[in-house]
């Protein structure tokens, strides 16, 4: 009896010594997973901050940081895609009567001057993508229609009235910020000289 009791007591310490060696790899794996989760969380947070930093208040004489939004087809469009061109950022919403009123004139002007290094980027202020797409289709809009689903970009640009158009020259500098309905005469007077440069 004593011998079997002694054998059991001798085995327990050996088994107890083996458990930490199994626990150590498990702890290392758990630690590695935790580090990976923290790295991914930091990357996602940095990405979100980068998007917020891309939108600073729009000011005449200043440049805008680059930004990227999806268009109504899901394609990613960046401001930098149009470097060297005259760019009009047009902030609009489907519920906005002046936005509806100016779209035919903007579309006609865009189609007339398309080959002159000119683009209108119509940035929708938070409407459902299907509603923005239906609006664009109903007006046969030829220019890119971009989605700002949470209005983060437009808020960052400090655009709170619709429609608002930001006119950017070929040098990337904001030349004018037009708040309210853009009449055909105003479109010609403000965009025409930029195209001539």
Secondary structure, 3 states (H helix, E strand, C coil): CHHHHHHHHHHHHHHHHHHHHHHHHHHHHHHHHHHHHHHHHHHHHHHHHHHHHHCCCCCCCCECCCCEEEECCCCEEEHHHHCCCEEEEEEECCCCHHHHHHHHHHHHHHHHCHHHCEEEEEEEECCCHHHHHHHHHHCCCCCCEEEECCCHHHHHCCCCCCCEEEEECCCCEEEEEEECCCCHHHHHHHHHHHHHC
